[in-house]
Amino acid sequence: MQGEMTQGNMQDYRKVNLTATPPPPRWSQGYVGSFFYIALLALYIPLLALVVYILFNPWQARESVVILIALVATLISTWLLFWSFKRFVAPLLLSARALQSYFESGRVPALPAKTSGNTRKLLSNVISAIQELDESRQVLRKYSEVDYVTGLMNRRAAEYMLIKDMKATKLSDPSSLVLVMLHFEGLEQLPSDQAEIFLKEASQILSTQLRGGDWVASWSESRFLVVLLTNKPTIVIERITTSLQSTVEVYPSIRLYHSYSTHQEDDNLERFIYRLEESISAKLDLY
């Protein structure tokens, strides 16, 4: 549809748009001026036709002939006006369809670039606006799904990913999906800059210890959520906690607690997370 519009209407538009000139544009030039002159010509076609007929046939101007000439000229002027209007709104239709396509599909559309005058400026502005809007959306999406300190997924993005993993493993082996909660008690006692350094170091260690298919997210200010796809989680968890212990020992005020939970067939997201957090809370209450 868009390709036909580009090769058909846009070519007609360029043929009719005889007054499109480089900037600085005035009201009588470019897009508005072309439409104005065509509309003005169409408006006076019936009158011009009658004047020409009377001038060349002053003694034979019968009433029926005059009416017929006026009718034919009016129909021609109306057709010319609608034809020119259809061609002149082609850039606006292309711009509207491009915006609609972007919001429906999320892809930046391609608009015809080989145009001239104000039309080229209009379509170029539409392309630039859509591209800027898409870049802004990508940046906002990134900041809404990434923890700014660690660079890992935040809780919102982790919940979305976890739902997808739960659906996937439910069809194969639900028990192969394991959640591990890592809690760093005493992290709030550190100055903010030291706490950020610790979180960055811990996130880097976790990222290097994970296998293909596993992932980690920043769950809260002092907690990480590790998602494992394995039927033997204790071996992987032991390796992770051992690798973190060397970093924890540098900060005497911090103690590492962890707990894990295996996905059950009747679990939903809330029940799965609640069981894991309750397990961590029970360990903290013991100390």
Buried (B, 14 or more C-beta within 10 A) or exposed (E): EBEEBBEEBBEBBBEBBEBBBEEEBEEEBBBBBBBBBBBEBBEEBBEEBBEEBBEEEEEEBEEEEBEEBBEEBBEBBEEBBEBBEEBBBBBBEBBEBBBEBBEEEEEBBEBBEEBBBBBBBBBEEBBEBBEEBBEEEEEEEEEEBBBEBBEBBBBEBBBEBBEEBBEEBBEEEBEBBBBBBBBBBBBEEBEEEBBBBBBBBBBBBBBEBBEEEBBBBBBEEBBBBBBBBBEEBEEBBEEBBEBBEEBBEEBEEBBBBBBBBBBEEEBEEEEBBEBBBEBBEEBEEEE
